[in-house]
Amino acid sequence: MACSSSTSLPLHICHSNKLTMIINRSHAVLHSIAISFLIYYRAFFLFHQPTPIIFPWLLLFTSELLLSFIWFLGRAYIWRPVYRTVFPERLPNDDKLPAIDVFICTTGPDKEPTIGVMNTLLSAMALDYPPDKLHVYLSDDGGCAITLHAMRESWSFARWWLPFCRRFGIKTRCPEAYFSRTENHDSDSKNPDNFMVEREKIKEQYVLFKERVRRAGEESKFKDKDVYTASDHPSCIE
């Protein structure tokens, strides 16, 4: 079956910056030569010095080898710099898009703030993608009750946040990042008056959402203490 021209065209084109590539590779070669001379000098000096200074010299030599190895690994990111030209207008219709699963992993509120994790969750839920083909999962390795409670609160707030993003074409889908912006928000909507009213309502809901999660987190510190640990807890799938 022959494909249509819209589906056969690429969704993006990859370009390489030749000038930047030449500069980066030249710098890498010169730097490698300098490192080679340094390693030769350290190795030669190490075997031609009295015993009392061998140990500090060996430590210095080892640290330089380690730093050189780390530098060498970093060259992969700039060896061939590229940029892409995307063509979102070539995307197929919503009914032809594949279903996608978004997995978000967290290890517990002690290491990752619950509000930050919930903002990531809300950002994924608000992706510009057909809702029936988007599935978002959150895996909490710590099995904390506050995470499950915060997910339920996020689901409630998402009933306000997701329609707001779709109705006004909001590009910044992370609530914390969106409400922290300082620039003019009127550009997000063709109806500034109605938009600002709706935005204030959503902002109030977001403040209440954060307060409920914060209070639940403070209460769970006492309830969950000494009940189970991150490595020993019952599984919960919801």
Number of C-alpha atoms within 10 A of each C-alpha: 3 5 8 8 9 12 11 10 12 12 14 12 10 9 11 12 11 12 9 15 16 13 12 16 15 13 12 17 11 11 15 15 12 12 15 13 12 15 17 12 12 17 14 11 13 17 10 9 11 9 9 8 10 15 11 10 15 14 11 12 17 14 11 16 15 11 11 17 11 11 14 13 10 11 13 10 9 14 16 15 15 14 10 10 10 12 12 9 8 15 14 12 8 12 10 8 12 10 13 13 11 13 12 15 13 17 16 20 18 8 8 11 15 21 20 13 20 24 17 18 23 23 20 21 23 24 17 16 14 14 12 10 13 17 13 13 14 19 16 19 14 20 21 22 18 22 27 17 16 22 20 14 16 22 16 13 18 18 10 16 24 18 12 17 19 14 10 18 15 18 13 16 22 21 19 20 11 14 15 8 10 7 7 7 15 12 13 16 15 11 11 14 11 11 19 15 10 15 18 12 12 18 17 11 16 20 11 13 17 19 13 14 22 17 11 16 22 11 12 16 14 10 11 13 9 8 9 13 13 13 9 10 13 11 9 11 6 7
